Each structure stands twice: as structure tokens, then as C-alpha cells.
Amino acid sequence: MIHDSDSSHINPSNIVHRAHPISNPSPRGAMSARGGTWVLNVAEKPSVAKSVAEILSRSGGGLRSREGRSRYNRVFEFDYSIRGQRCHMLMTSVTGHLMELEFEDRYRKWHSCDPADLYHAPVRKHVPQDKLDLKRTLEEEARKCQWLVLWLDCDREGENIAFEVVEVCTAVNHHLNVWRAHFSALTDREIHEAVQNLVRPNKLFSDAVDVRQEIDLRIGASFTRFQTMLLKDAFILDFPGDDRNIVLSYGPCQFPTLGFIVERYWEIQSHEPEEFWTINCSHTSDNGTAAFNWMRGHLFDYTCSVIIYEMCVQEPTATVQNVRHQEKLKYPPYPLSTIELQKRASRYFRISSEHTMKVAEELYQAGFISYPRTETDSFSSSMDLHAIVREQDQHPVWGSYAVQLLNPETRLWRNPGNGGHDDKAHPPIHPTKFSAGEASWSHNHHRIYELVVRHFLACVSQPAVGAETTVEIDIAGEQFSASGRTIIAKNFLDVYRFESWGDSIIPMYTIGQQFLPTSLTLDSGVTRPPPLLSESDLLSCMDKAGIGTDATMHDHIKKCLDRHYATKDSNTRFSPTNLGEALVMGYDEMGYELWKPYLRSMLECDMKSVSMGTKNKSEVLESCLQQMKACFLDARLNKVKLFEAMGIFFERSNRSGGDTVNAVEIVRPCGVCHESNMALKRNSNGHFMVGCLSYPLCRNVVWLPGAILEAAVTSQICLSCSPGPVFKIQFKFRRLEIPPNYDVDYLARGQRAGDPSSSSQSGHQRQGSCAHCRQTSHSSNDCLSQVSRTHGVHSRRSQNSRNGPGQICCHCGEPCTLRTANTENNRGRKFYTCQSRDCDFFLWEDNADDEGSRRHGASRGRSGRSSASSRRGGRGRGQRLTHPDSVTFVSATGEPVSGRCYVCGDPSHFANACQNRGR
């Protein structure tokens, strides 16, 4: 008995973990309105709320209805007694989940952060804009009431929605007494029994769903952003419509589902047919024909097969060695679970799992079948199975079979088998109301309802009985066997028309009997690959590996089809698309089994442990996210494998961003905001930059030279730059836009492109900085500014290396090559360079004849690196930032330029040509 002192008010965080039934409840502070307690009842769907209200109001003297804030979710009012307590019932509904889990605004935009940050970014659960009307309805009705009774679906997902409702209602009325109604079908008996046996909601079930939601959000968002930004603009994807809007999603259940499809496809593609041989024997008599199979099966060795066959031909007399007669039983199926419903609807009717669940849900809401999302495949002893059969005895098709089941003299009844699964929430799927077919039903509604009824009638029936005869014979020492069957009683097969067990009669034989075979042949065949996965096969693979739940498996299959990762033919068999195969291949080449079911299977086991209370919610979250973040970081470092796999199936794109290895590649931590990272990006004009991912909150950005054709962040870490890690950037320049004698490919330190501190214009040399250019990220020996001085030395040495008329030799002793310049201001002008790529000798041809010209030419050679880019209007060097104090200028090679105007700091001119001079 729960007395007033026991009826403590329930907050979401204090709700007990185990469900305990209510006994003669008498809530404290019950308002005397309409002579009883006001109770707010909340169902998961409007149709369920209406059905429950109609059933409960029949004994209370009438049902009233009014609109709520949401016009789709009405409020029903009626009077009812719960264990003798007079109650005024308000019944309304939500529409699935009331709340959404999402990242805080700062992390919601794709370019707002490094995808790796999503593993620890703050998340929030809130009511979205389109469901605020539902929230207002609940708040208004909750203020009037003392009780809250939750009529959500009785699975873990429904329990999670229940706690969302609790959170909204208790926020405006913390004195609410919260209860839970457990029911499995919208029938009078189930509903009345549920309301008279209320229990507390189960917080552990809700916690398990919270774990799954957060893990799926973080893993899915990080990998989806990563692979979409990496690949979408880099390749021409063969999809209908604009492929710029395509999202290459990754889901922890979606990808293992795709993996099953791709793995079977690869198995078929790699299959090499192999020829084999077998010996077949048949014997025809007045009583029929028996086909005997070689008990060796088959052999792959042709010579051995021929030798054995010739032995049999030489001594063909067959001797009967054994005759066995035994009774064979074909058992009816176990009670129907969700997975079996989906598999059998696909196998028998070729209805997709998604559509099967849609139709089953509609039949449930109309009261014709029990709750269609259940893992249970065994009936409890308390269920009145005879009553369920009795409701079907008037059906024009299977009614007569139902009558036979109920007749004790036929001995057709058999208590159903136990499949060994029980989710402790719902019974197996079974019919709850008779129907000979409703006018509003589609063809698939008829078929699904028929399957549920026939399956239930079959599982309470006797197995089919047959008499099987097996005959074994000997021919020249080789063993052969044949079998035949005679059906004695079809039993459940009379109603379960979807399966058969036909007769196959063979002649009668006796032990020791001898005869000559009618035919004795050596036949060849070839091994065949397995077929593509059917939807039934795929569901079996997912169920066995623990991918998804009975209520979500069809969603994962649909997602693979919607994302163009797989296709399904008319025989409901799946094949991967080029995109699906490329993604799986890329991850497989990395060596990570992100497309395998193991990680998700472990998570499903952990969620079950959370729901049972054996594992802590935060413990599972931390462990799983830590593991998956490590996988994500490794996958990003090995992203070239994804590129190589995609390159097998798709052509590269010329769109902006298509030539980069990743649209967002992390270079280093941001030195300005200290909260995000600097990433390699490309603007709408195709120019590369390294910018903070927190833009526009942080506007730290460095523009890279305009002469860059391609740029990619490598996995090499600069050991000189700090704070780290600072990844080096691989540049590839346009050949006609870089100074002579420079390599097209150049590896730059990340410090040049990402650290504002490296560009500060301090007036003194800092400790450990280069003595030539004042930079701290390299030593004097590595300073690029000394290259120009070296050019002067090389030029002077070259004057003494001229061995003959018209021949110029480098300081290394090798003859120089005469080339022609292609830059704008020097187009057609000839110059000498060394043939060795390791040597940076340079000399204009027209400055090679006199000593003074040689010195002038050497000077021109010294400034060639910066002048070439300045003549292009500065496209080859870094752009000015908003604040002059944080400006970084880089040359065409990506290194800082030492020579600069002392007035404004711009390296493209000197002070005598500065527009700011004198200001």
C-alpha cells in the first residue's frame, strides 16, 4: 500500500531505476476537481492517445476533446478510477522524440572547428523550434495536475522519450507524481490492466539511449564532416542532380551494414570457378525412380575421378547395404519477433524492411496487431493464447483451421516453442483484433496482417510429420545414398502456406538386394560464388553481429540506399555502388576495420549493460569516445588511402578545393585565440590560406603565395616550431610563376603559415633567432635570405669559370644551360643556370660580358626571388592582414622575405618607392 507519505514527488534525476507497481495510490495534495485527482496522460503518438482515451472513457461517462497548442496533438478529457481513486484524466501526446541532442552553436557549422574537437565539444538536449507547441501544451496541462502517467512505447527508446516529457513537465510543476503504463497492444484488456498496474519509469533504460545518441552524434558528425570535406569536391561523383549538395555520411551502424554488402560483393568478385567431378547413379523400377548421390560429394582431381568411375563401370552391380526408416518432424516457427517479421516479409512478399515496419506500425496503432518492435520470441505462461485464436475462428480463409486448433479431439494444439529471447518489455508480435480486411488497407496491409495471423496460428500448432527412408548402396567399393519422404500429417503447414515440405517417393529396397543401375555417369561442374546478400540475409548478418536494434535495423539499410552507397534489385539483393565500395576500400586499406561490426557490437553490449545497471553511463561514454577518437585521428593521418581508393572509381574534379587533399587540414594550434586550430583552406578564388577554424570569432589568417597550384598538410611535424604540433605543408607551384632554378615541389614549415608570433616585427634579435632574418624557427645556416647572397658569390665565381667564347661554367665546374625567361617583365630574356638541380647558380646572358655588368647581373640575380613575384602584383607573396602588427610576408617558396620597406614593412618595394613615405 502506498500511503500519502510514500508518494514522494518525482524529479527526473531521482526516479528509481527499477519498475515497481503502484498499489492503491493516494497522491498527497490531491486537488478536489471534478471530485478526484487530475492526471496528465502522455502517449507517444496522437493515434495512440486517441485509442487509449476511447478505451478508458467507455466506463467513465463520456469523452471530451479539445485542441492543444499543436493542432495535431489534441487533448482528451474523461473520468476514470485507478484502484478506487477517482481521477480526472487529461490525455495528450507527443510525436516521437520531444528533444534533440546537438552541439552547441559554436560547433554546429562544418568549418567551425576541427572535426576531432567534436569528441569533447559540449552538447545540449533541447526542444527544437518545430516542437515548441508540444512543449507549451505539456507545460499548460502539467500545471493543473498532480499525476503524470506516461504511455510511451515500452522499449528503451520509449523510455527515453518518457524522461524528455518528465523533464518538461516537472520544470513547471515539481510536485508531479510520475508513473509509467506498460502495455503491448491497444486492446481493452491490455489498456485497463496497464493503468491499474502503474510502475515507475526506468531511468537506466533512458540512460542507455542517451549513451547511444551521444556516441552516434559525435562519431557520425566527425567522420561525416571529415570524409565529405575531404572527397566531395575532389572527385566527380556520378550522382543524379548537383553532387555539391551530397553528404558522404558515416554512421556507426550504417557503415558496418554497408560493410556486409561490400564484403559479399568482394567475395563474389574474387571467386575463381574451379571444375570438379562427381559420379551420379539412378535406378528405375516398377515402383519409381531413385537418384543416388555419391557420398564423396565431388573431387577436384580429374584423374582420380576417372579411375574411380572406371572401377564402378567395370563392376556396376549395386548392393543395398542399409535401409533406414525414421519419423521426421518439421517444426513450426518460433513466435514472431521484429527481425523475423522483416526477414519473412522480405522473403515471402519482397517487401522492404522499412516498409514492413511502416505497415506494422499502422496496424498496431489501429489495434489489429501487438507492438511490432520486440526482441521477444517466446510467450509468457500468463498469456491467454486460446483467446487470441478464438478471435480468428470466423475468418473466411483460416477460420476453419482456428476451429480445429481449439478442438481438443484434433490434438492439433501445441504450446509454442521458446526462441530464447526476451526483452522483458513486449510479447512476440501477434494479432489483437479480428479483421477480414479493412477497406482502407493496402495490399501490403493485407499481406502483413495475414503473415502475423498465420504465423501465430502456426506457432501454436503441432509440427508436420513425415516418414523418411534412406537407402545406402555399394558399387565397386564406392558408397551412394538416396532418400525419400512421405508426408503423414501436414499440421501447421496447412495454415502456414509460405513454407512447403513436399513428398519425394523412392522404391522399396531390402538389405542385401542387388541391382544394375539404370544410369551411371561421371559429371562435371564448377564451383559457384555465393549470391548477393538478400534483405533477409542482410538482416540476419546485422542481428548476429549486434548491429542496431530490432527497431532500427531497417533505418540503417535505408540510409545506405539513400546515400547512394548501395542499390537493391528487384530480387531484394544488394550491391555496393562505386562510392560505397570506394569508401569501404579506403578504410580497409588504412588497416582499420571501421566498416566491420566489431566496434558497434561492443557498444551495443555496453548499452545493454547500462540498461541493466552493471555499467555506468559516463564510463561507457568515455571509453567508447576515447577509442573512436584515436581511430579518427589515425584515419585522418592516412587519408591518402581514401583518395587512392576514390581515384580508382572516380575522375578528379577541377572545382575549387578539388585539388587539395582535404578541405580542412589542421596545420597548428591558433596562436591568437588559443582555443581552436589553424587549418589549410582555399577561398572562392582558389587561393590557399591558413586560417583559424573559429572564424568569425577569431580572424587569424595567413594567405599563402598565389603561385601555389596544390597544397597539402603532411604528417611531418616541425621540430623547431612551438607550441605544437605544427605540421609541414607540401607546396606545388605553377612552373611558369616561380623564380628560375626553384623546384616545383617545396616542403614548408608550418610555422610560416600558422603562427602570428613568427611575424612580429620586433626591433631586437630574440634569443635563438636567425642572425640574418631575425626569425626564430630556423638557424642561420638554414636561412633562405642567404640564398641571394650565395647567388652573388656564384655569379662572381662564374666570371672566372668562363673557359671559352660563349661558354659559361658554374662554380661547381659544370657547363651552364642557356634558358629563356617567361616572366612578364623579362619574357624572352635569356639566362644561364646550372644543369644540377642541387646548384642555384643564375646569370643573365646580357650581363655576362663585362666585369661591371657581371656585378650588376649578380645583383639582379640576388633579387630575382622577390622581384619575379612583385612584378605579378604580389600574387606570389603573402597578403597583408587586418592588423599590421601580425603581418607575415612569404616569398614564392613560402619562406619569409628579409628585404622589405622600412616605412610600411612591405617586401614588394623599398622605402624610396613607398606611397606612405612622408606621412
N, C-alpha and C positions, 0 to 999 in steps of 0.2 A: 504494500500500500504506500503510495506517495502522498505524504501529508503536505500541508502548506509550507512547513519548514524545510521539506525536501525539494521543493520545486524552485530551486535556485535559478536565477536568471542567467541565461547563457550568452557568453560572448564568443566570437569565432575562435579566439585563441584558447578558450577554456573548455571547449566541447570535448567530451570524453572520447577516447579512441574506440572503445568497444560499444556495440549497439545493445542497449538494454531496453526491454519492453516497458511501456507505460502501463500502470495498473491503477484504475480508478483515479485519474488525475484531477486535482483540485487546485488550480493555479492561485497563487497569492495575488491579492488585489484584483480579483475578477470584477470587471465592470458590470453593473446591472443594466445592461442594454438589451432590449428585447428579452429580458428575463434570463440572460446567460452570459457566457464568455464569448468575447469576439475573437475569432480565429482567422488569420490570413493564411490561405492555402495557395501555394505557387506550384504550377506544373511547368514542364519543360517546353511544351508546345501549346498553342491555342486550342487545337483539336482535342488534346488530352484533357485540358482544363474543362472544356465543354462536356466531354464524355463523363468525367468524374463528377462534375456538378449535376448532371442529369441523373446519374445513378443514385447519388446520395440525397438528392432533393425529393425523390419519389415518396419517401416516408416522412418528409418534413412539411408538407403542405404547400408546395409551390416553389417555383424558381423565377427569380427576377434577374434581369440583365441590364447592364449599362456600359457605356463606353469609358475606357480609361484614357490616359494621356496619349497612348498609342492606339490608333483606330483598329489595329489588327489584334490587339490583346484586350479583350473585353473583361469586365468584372462581373461575376455571377454572385448572387446573394440567395441564401436559403438557410433554414434552421435544421439542426441535426443534433443528436445526442451521442456523446462519446463516453462510453462506460457509465451511463447515467447522468453525465454532466451536460446540461443544456448549453448549446453553443450556437452563436450566430456566425455562419460561415461566409467568408468572402473568398471567392476562388478566382484567381487570375493566372497569368502565365508569363514566361519569358520566351525567347526564341533562340534556343541553343545557349551558347555561352553568352553571359551578360558582360563579361570583361575581356579585354585583350591584354596580352603581355607584349611589351615593345620596349625598345631602347629609349632612353631619354633623348630629347630633341637634338642635342648636340651630336649624337652618334647615328641619327637616322638617315642622313644623306650619305650616299655611297662614297663620296670623296671627302667626307668629314673627318675620317680617321683611318689609321692603318687597320685593315680587317682583323689583324691579330689582337687589336685592342678590344674587340667585341667579346673576347672570352672573359673579360673582367669589367666591361663597361656597365654602368648602372642600368637596371631595367625597372620598369614600373608596370603594375597591373591596374588598369583603369577602365571606366566605361566609355566606349567610343561615342563619337558625336551622333551616329545614327541610332544609338540605343539609349539616349538620354531621356526620351519619353517613357521608356520602360522603367528606368530608374525613378523618375518622378512618380509614376503610378505606384511603385512599391513603397516609396517613401510616404506618400499620402495615405495609403491604406495601412501601412505599418503603424503609423501614429495612433490609429484608432484601436489597435488590437493588443491583446495580452499574449496570444499564442502565435507562433509561426510554424505551420506544417508544410514540409517540403515534399512535393510529389514528383521529384525529378526521376529520370531513368535510373534504375538501380544497378548501375555499373560504376566503375571508378570515375569515368568522365562525368556521369550524372552527379556523383558526389561532389566533384569539384565545382560544378555549376551551382550546386546547393550552397556551398560555402561562399560563392560570389553573392548569391541572394542574401545570405545571412549577413555578410559584411555591409551591404547597402541598407538593409532593414534595421540592424542593430545600431547603425550610426545615428539614426533619428529616434530610436526607441530602444535604449539599452536594457529595458526591463522585460523584453520579449522572452518568452519561454519557447525554446526551439525544439521541434520534433521532426521525425522522419517517417514517411509512409513507404513501406516496401510492398510492391505489387509487381506481377509479371504479365498480367493481361487485363484488358479493360472489360471485365465481366463483373456482374453484380456481386458474386461471391468473393472474388479477389479484392474488389474495392472496399466492401464493407469490412472484410477481415483485416485489411491493411489499416483502416482508420481506427479500428478498435484495438489494434496492437501496435501503437506507435513506438518508435525507438529513437535513440539519439543518433544524429549524423556521425559518420565515421571520418574523423579528421585524417587518419592515416591513408585512407583511400584518396582523399583530396591531395595530400602531400605527394603521393606517388605521381599524380598527374602534374602537379606543379614542377616536379623534377623533370618529367618528360618534356613539358612545354619549354622550360628554360634551356635545357640542353639542346633541344631541336632548334630553338631560336638562335642560340649562339653559334652552334656548328653550322646550321644551314645558312645563316647570314654571312658568316666569314668565308666559307668555301664558295658560296654563290657569288659574292662580290669579287672574290679572287679570280675565279675562272671566267666570269663574264667580262670583267675589265681586261683580263689577260687575252682572251681569244676572240671576242665578238667582232671587234673592228680590225683584227689582224687577218681574218680569213673571209672569203666569200662563202657564206653558208647557203646551201641550196634549199631555202625555205620559201613557201609562198608568201608574198607580201614583203614588207620592209623588214629586213633582218636586223636593222639597227635597234628595233624595239624588242628583240629577243633577249630573254633572260636565261642564261645557262645555269639553271638551278642545281643545287646539291642538297640532298636530304639524307639524313642518317638511315632512313628506311628506303627511300626512293632509290639510292644508288645500289645497295645490295639486291634490291628487286631487279634493277637493270642488269646487275652482275650475273644473276641466274640466267637471264635471257642471252647475254653475250657469251657466257661460258658454254652453254649448249650449242650456240651457233659456231663457236670456235671448235668445239668437239666434232661437229659435222664437217666443217671446212678442212680440218686436219686429218679426217678419216681417209685412209688408203684402202680401197677394196682389195680383199685377199681371197683368192679362189680356194675352195675346199671341195671335198668329195664325200659322198655318203652312199650307202647301199640300201636300197628300198626293196621290200618284198610284199607281195599281196597274194591272197588266196581266196578264190571264189568257189562256193559250193551251193547246193540247193537252198541252204538257209541264209545265204547272203555273202557279203564280201568283207574280209578283214584286211586292214592295211597294217603291216608290221614295220615298226621303226627300229633301226639299228641302234643297239644300246650303247655303242661307242659314240653316238652322235654323228660326228664327222671328223675327217682327217685332212690336214693341210698338205700332207705328203702324197703326191700323185702316185709315185712308185709303190709305196706301201699299200695304198688303196687298191691299186690294180692287182697286186699279188693276193691280197685277201679276197678280192672279188673273184679271181680265177679259182681260188681254192673252193669258194662256195659254188661256183658253176660246175666244177668237176665233181663235187659231191653235194648235189642240190636237195637231197631228201631232208625235210624238216621234221624234227621230233619235238612233240609237246612235252616240255619239262615241268611246267607248273601252270595251274589254273586256280585263280583266287576269286571267290565271290564274297563281296562285303557290302554292307549298307553304307551309303554315302549321304551326308546331310549338307544341304546348302542353307546356311543360317541367314535370317533376316538382318537388316542393318541395325546398328545401334540407334537410339533416339537421336533426333536431328539437332546438331549444333550449327552455329553460323557458318563455319568453314565448310561443313558438309553440304549445307544448303547452297552455298555459292558454287562449290565444285560440281554438285549434281545438276544444278540448273544449267551450268555451262556445258556439262557432258550430255545431258538429255535434250536440252532445248536450244543450246548455243546462245544463251542469254548471258551477257557480261556480268561480272561480279558487282559492278557499280549499279547496273540497272536492277539486278536481283535485289540488292539491299533497298533500293528506292521503292520498288513494288512491295517488298515485305514490310517496310515501314508504313506504307499506306494501308496495307491490310491490317496491321497491328493497330493503327490509330482508329480504324473503322471497327475494331473489335472482333475481327474474324480469326486472327491467329495471336499467339502469345508473343512476348517481347522477342524480336528477331536477333538481338545481339547477346549471344550467350556462348560460353565455352563448355557448358554442361552437356554431357551426353548420357545421363542416367536419371531416371525418375526417382523421386523420394517415395518411401513407402506410404506417406500420408496422402498422396495424390489419389483422387478417385478416377482412375483410368477408365473404368466401366462407364462412368457418366459421360466422359468425352466421346467414347464410342457410341453410346446410346443417342447422342445428338445427331449422328450421321446415318441412322438407320432408315431415314426417309429419303435419302438421296437416290435419284433415279438410276445412277450408274453403279456406285459402290454401296448403296444402302443394303442390298441383299447380303453382301459379304459381312457388313457390320452386324446384321441379324444373326448370321452363323457364328460370329465371334462370341456373341452374348449367350448363345445356346450351349449349355453345359454338355449336352449329348454329343455335339460335334467334336468336342475336345480340341477345338481349334485355338483356344486361348492359351497364351504363354506369357508369363511375366517378362517384361522387356529386359534385354541384356544390359550390362553395365560397361560403358566405354572407358571408365576410369578417369573421367574429367569432371570436375565440379567447381565452378567459380563462386559458389556459396551465395550467388545473387539471384539467378534466374534458373528455372527448369528448362529442359530442352524445348525446342520450338514445336508447338502442337496446335491443332485447331481449337478455337474457343467459342465459335458460333457457327451454326449450320448455315450453308448457303448453297443453293442450286445454281448460283451465278447471278451477279447483280448487273443491272442494265448499264451502270456506269463503268463496269470493269473493261479493261482492255484484254486482248488475247493473252498477254503475259500475266495479267492478274489471275485469269482463269487457270493458267498453267502452274503458277507458283502456289496458288491455293490448293490445286489438285495434288501437287507434289507433297505439300505439307500433310494433307489428309491421308493420302495413300501411304506415305512414309510412316505416319503414326500407326495406322491400321496394320501395316506390315510388321512393325517392331513389337507388337503385342500378339503376334501370330506364331504358330509352330513353323519350324524350318521345313523346307522342301525335302522329300525323302526319295532316294533313288537306289537302285541295285546296280552296282558296278562290277563288271567282270574283267579281269586282267589275265591274258594268256601269254606265256613266255615260251619261245621255241628256240631250237638249236639247229644251225646249218653249218656243217664243217667246223664246229667249234666256235662259231660266232653266234652271239645272242641277239634275239629280236623280240619285241613285245608289241602287243596290241591291246586296246581296251575299248569297252563298250558300256553304255549306260542305259538303263531303263527307268523311267520316272514312275515311282509308285504313288506319291502324293505331292501335288504342287504346293498346297498350303499357302504360304504368304505370297508365292508367285502368282496366285490367282488375282490378287489385288495390286501387286507391285508390278505393273506392266512394263516398267522401264528396264527390267532385267529378265534374262531367259536362262534356261538350263535344259537344253534340248536332248532328245533321245539320240543315241548312236548305237544301233544294234549290231552285234557281231555273231557269227555262227557259234554253236556249242562245240567245245573241244574237251577231250579227256586226256589225262596224263598218260604219256607213252604213245599216243596216237601219232602216226606218221603220214605225211602227205608231200606231194610235189608242189612247190609254189606255182601259182599261175603266172607270176612275173617276178623276175629278179634282175634288177638293173643297178648300174653304177651311175649315179647322177652327180653333176657338178653344180656348184652355186658360188656366190660371192658374199662376203660379209657386207652388211649394210650399216650405215651410221644410224644413231638414234634419231627419231623425228624431232622437229622443233617443239619447244615446250607449248603445250596447250594451256588454256587458262586454268584448268583443273590441276595440271601438273605444276604450274607456277604457284598456285595457292598451296599445294602440298609442300613444295620446297620452302615457301615462306613460313608455313606453320611448323615444319620440322625444325627450321633454324631459329624460330622465335622472332621473326621479322614482323613488327607491327602486332596488332591485336585483331581479334575476330571482327571488330567494328571498324578497323582502319585499313586492312589489307587491300580492299578494293580501291581505296583512295590512292595508295602508293602505286598500284598498277595504272590507274587513270593518269596520275602525274607523269609517269614515264611516256605515256601516249601523248599527252597534251604538250609536253616539252619536246616532242619530236625525237625522243631518244629510242623509241621502238615503234613498231607497227604490228597490227593484228590482222590476219587474213580472215577469209570467210569461214575457215575451219577453226577459228579461235586459237590459232597458233601464232606465236610471237617471233619476230625477227628484229634485230637491232638496226637502227639507221646508221648511216656513216658517222653522224655526230655521237650517237650513243656508243658505238664501237670505239671511236677515237678517244673519247673521254676515259672509258674503262682501260683502253690500251695505255694511255698516258700514265694513269695512276699505277697500272700494273708494271710498267717499265721503271717507275720510280722504286719499285720494290715494296711499296706499301699496299696492303690489301684493304684499302678504303672502300673497295667495291665488293668485298667479301662480307658475309653476315656475322662474323665473329664479334666485332665490337658492339654491334647493335644487340646481339643475343645476350651479351654480358649486361648491357644496360637494362634490357627487359627483365632479366633475373634480379638486378638491383632494385628496379621499381617494384617488383613483386615483394622483395624483402622489405622495402619501405612500407608497402601497404599492410604487411604483416607485423610491422614493428620491430623486426630483427635488425634493421639498418636505419641509420639516421639520415634524414633528408639532406642536411648540409654535407655530411660525409660523402654521400654518393655524388652530389653535385661537384664537390671539389675534386674528387678522384677522377671522375669522367672528363671534366673540362681540362684538367691538367694533362691528361693523356691525349686528348684530341687537339689541344693547342700545340703540343710537341709534334704531332702528325702534321698539323697545318704548317708550322714553320719549316719542317723538313720538305713538305711538298712545294712550298714557295721557293726554297733554295734549289729545287730540282725541277723548276717549271719548264726548263728546256725540253724535258721529256714530253710534256703536254704539247709543246709546239711541234716537236718532231712527229708525234702521233697525228696531230691535226693536219700537218703538211702532207701526210700520206693520202688523205681523203679530200682535202680542200685546197683551192688556189689561194695564194696570198692576196690580200686586199691592198689597194693604193690609197684607201681612206686615211684621214688623219688619225694617227695612232696605230695604223695597221702595221707599221714597220718597227714599232717598239716591242720589246719583249713583254712589257707589262705596262698598262696604262697608269698604274700607281705602283712604283717600286721605291721602297724605303732606302734612302741614302744615309741618313743620320738623324739623331735627335735634334729638335729645333733648339737653337741657342738663344731665341728671343722669348718665346712663351714658356719654354721648359716643360710643356705639357703634352706636346704631340711630336710628330716626326716630320722631317723634310723628305719629300718624295720626288722622284723624277716624273715629270709630266710633259704634256705637249699642249700648246694652246691652239685656238681655232685656226691660226695661220701656219701651223705646223712647226713652230719654233719650240725648242726644248727649254725647259726651266726646271729648277729645283725649288719647290715651294712647300710651305707648311700646310699640313693636312687640316689644320684648324681654321683655315680661311673661311669666312672673312673675319673671324675673331682675331686671328693672327695673320698679318700681311707680309710676313717674312718671305722673300722670294729672291732668287738669283737666276738671271737669264743666261743661258749658255750660248756659245757662238752660233751665229746664223749659218755658218758653213757646215754645220753638222748634218749629215744625212741620216745616220742612225745613232742611237744611244741606248745603252742598257746597263743596269746596275748589276755588277758581278757579285760573286760570293766572296771575293777577296777583300779582306779588311785591312785598312791602312793602319800600320802600327805607330805612325807618328801623330795621328790626329786624335784629339780628345775633346770633349767626352765622347766615348764610342758607344757601340761600334759604328765606324764610318766605312761604308762600302765604296770601293772604287768603281768608277764609271768607265765603260768602254765606249769610246767615240769612234765613229767612222765619218770622215769628211768627204765632201764632194771634191773630186780630183782637180777641177778647174778653179776652185776657190780657196786653195791653201797655198802658202808660200812654197817656192820650189824646194825640193830636197826633203820635204817632210813626209812621213808615212801617212797613208790614208787612215790607218787604224792607230788609235792612241789611247792609252790607259791613263786616266787622270785620277788624282787623289780626290776622295770625296770631300776633303776639307775645302777645296777650291769652290765647290758648288753648293756647299751647305752651311758653312759656318760664318756668320756675320763677324764674329770676333776676329777672323783671319784677315778681314779687310779694313780694320780700323786704322786710321791714319795717325798713329802715334808719332810724336816728334822725336822719340829716342829709341834706340835699339833695345828690344826686350831681351831678357836673358834666354839664351839658347836659340836666338833667331839667326837667320842668314845674314851674313855681313854685307851682302851685295844688295838685297832687295828688302830687308827688314822683315821677311816672312818667317813665322815660327814653325811651319810644318815641314821644313826641309833644311838640310845643311847647305853650307856654301858650295860644297863640291857638286851638289845636285841642282844648283840654281840655274834656271833657264836664262836669266838675264846675262849670264856669262857666255851663252852661245854666240851672241852678237859680237862680243869681243874676240871670241875664237875665230869667227868669220874673218875679222880684220887680220888676225895673225895668219890664217890660211891664205888670205889674198896676198899678203906681203911675201909669204913663202913661195907662192905660185909664180911671182915675177922672176925669182931665181931658178924656178924649175922649168923655165921655157927652154926646151932643148933645140928647137929649130923653128924656122919660119912657119907661122900658122898653127904651131902645136903648143898647147898649154898642158902642163903636168901639175897634178895635185901635190901637196906636201908629202903625201904618202908614196909618191913616185909613180903612180898610175896615170896614164894619159886621160885627160878630161873629155867629156862628151859635150858637143855643142847642141843646145836646145833652144826652142823658141817660146817666149813668154805668151801667155793667154790672158793676163790680167788686163783690165780696162785701159789703164793709162800706159801700159807698156806692151800692148798687143803687137806681136811681130818682132819685138826686140829680142836679140839673141843673147844667150848667156852660157857660161861654162859651169858644169857640175862634175863631180867625181862619179865614176861608174860604181863605186862601192856604196851601198846603202848605209853603211856604218859611218861614212865620212860626210861632213856637212860643208864641203868647200863650195863657194859660189863666187862668180866673177862675170860682170857684164862684158860682152865682146868689144864694145866700142870704148871701153876704159882699160883695155889690156896693153896698149902700145907705149905709153909714156909713163914715167915714174909718178908724175903728179896725178895723172888720170887714174893710175893704179890705186893711189891712196884715196882718191875720190870714189872710185868704184868700191873699194873696201868699205868706205863709209856707207855707200848705198846698200852694200850687202849687209851691213850691220843692222840697218833699219828696215830691211826687207820684210821682216816678220810682221811688223806693225803697220808699215805703210801699205802693204797689199790689202789688208783689211780696212784701213782707213779710207782708201780710195773707193771701197764699196759702201761708203756711208756708215761705217761702223757695224755692219751686219756680222762681222767676224769677231766681235768682242762683246763683252757683257754690257747690258743696258744699265742706265742709271736707275737707282731705286728712289723711293719717295724721299727718304732722308739721306742727305749727303754723308752723314757720319757712318752709315752702314753700307757704303758703296763697295762693290767688288768688281774690278775690271779684269777680264781674261782675254788672252790672245786667241788666235785661231787654234792653238793646241790645248786651250783650257787652262793654261798656267797664267799667273798674274803678270802684268806688264810693268816693268820697273820704270821706264821713261814716261813721264807724264807732265802735264801743265802744272806749274806750281801755284797758279792762280785758282783753278777750279778742280784740279786733280784728274782731268780727262786725259787719257793716254793718246787720244787721236790727234792731238795738236800740242804745240808748245806755247809758252806764255806770250810770245810776240804775235801770235795769231789768235789769241783768246778774245772772244767777244765781251767777256766780263772784265777785261783789263781796265783799270782806272775807276771801276765802280766802287 
